[in-house]
Amino acid sequence: MQTREFRLRDDHVRLCDLLKLVGVADSGGRGKQLVAAGVVTVDGQPESRKTAKIRAGQQVECEGVRILVRAPE
């Protein structure tokens, strides 16, 4: 599994946007499709909310990519 880090700019990022920003999805719409298809987990649990607020310390997995979310600098 490939691991990528994402550093927040604010206190959270929407899940569909996160997938786009790290390159798992080529658009926010595609990110929403991945969530709807049930292939995204947050902290090891399936996530069905497309705009779930992802915060620092959380881990998102989708299509063989693990995303580690870090706090803003």
Wavefront OBJ file of the C-alpha trace (Angstrom):
o trace
v 0.000 0.000 0.000
v 1.253 3.439 -0.922
v 1.300 6.071 1.847
v 0.889 9.795 1.282
v 0.846 12.631 3.789
v -1.506 15.581 3.571
v -0.984 18.725 5.635
v -4.153 20.643 6.450
v -4.428 24.370 5.793
v -7.407 24.766 8.135
v -8.870 22.606 10.908
v -10.459 20.133 8.447
v -10.890 19.149 4.794
v -13.911 17.523 3.140
v -13.334 13.865 2.296
v -14.159 14.189 -1.418
v -11.778 17.164 -1.684
v -8.998 15.298 0.128
v -9.164 12.452 -2.386
v -8.762 14.992 -5.195
v -5.970 16.953 -3.518
v -3.753 13.897 -2.968
v -4.376 12.559 -6.480
v -6.498 9.494 -5.671
v -9.387 11.053 -7.626
v -8.986 13.308 -10.646
v -11.875 15.540 -9.512
v -14.107 16.204 -6.521
v -16.934 14.471 -8.382
v -14.831 11.344 -8.803
v -14.005 11.532 -5.081
v -17.730 11.539 -4.322
v -18.201 8.500 -6.580
v -15.481 6.588 -4.720
v -17.125 7.341 -1.375
v -20.554 6.337 -2.726
v -19.082 3.072 -4.034
v -17.994 2.174 -0.497
v -14.262 1.919 -1.224
v -13.146 4.615 1.244
v -12.353 4.051 4.919
v -11.560 6.587 7.620
v -9.630 5.276 10.618
v -10.366 1.729 9.464
v -14.145 2.187 9.236
v -16.172 2.490 6.011
v -17.199 6.103 5.365
v -20.298 6.924 3.333
v -20.460 10.700 3.944
v -18.953 12.388 0.899
v -18.290 15.632 2.738
v -17.168 14.120 6.043
v -14.819 16.506 7.851
v -11.361 14.944 7.980
v -9.143 16.327 10.733
v -5.496 16.059 11.754
v -4.522 12.611 13.004
v -7.048 10.744 10.905
v -6.120 8.129 8.332
v -7.996 7.639 5.059
v -7.611 4.629 2.758
v -8.840 4.305 -0.816
v -7.771 2.164 -3.766
v -4.468 1.061 -2.253
v -3.485 4.515 -0.983
v -3.216 5.394 2.712
v -3.470 9.128 3.451
v -2.092 10.396 6.757
v -3.630 13.747 7.650
v -1.359 16.151 9.513
v -2.061 19.387 11.399
v -1.327 22.750 9.770
v 2.183 24.087 10.327
l 1 2 3 4 5 6 7 8 9 10 11 12 13 14 15 16 17 18 19 20 21 22 23 24 25 26 27 28 29 30 31 32 33 34 35 36 37 38 39 40 41 42 43 44 45 46 47 48 49 50 51 52 53 54 55 56 57 58 59 60 61 62 63 64 65 66 67 68 69 70 71 72 73
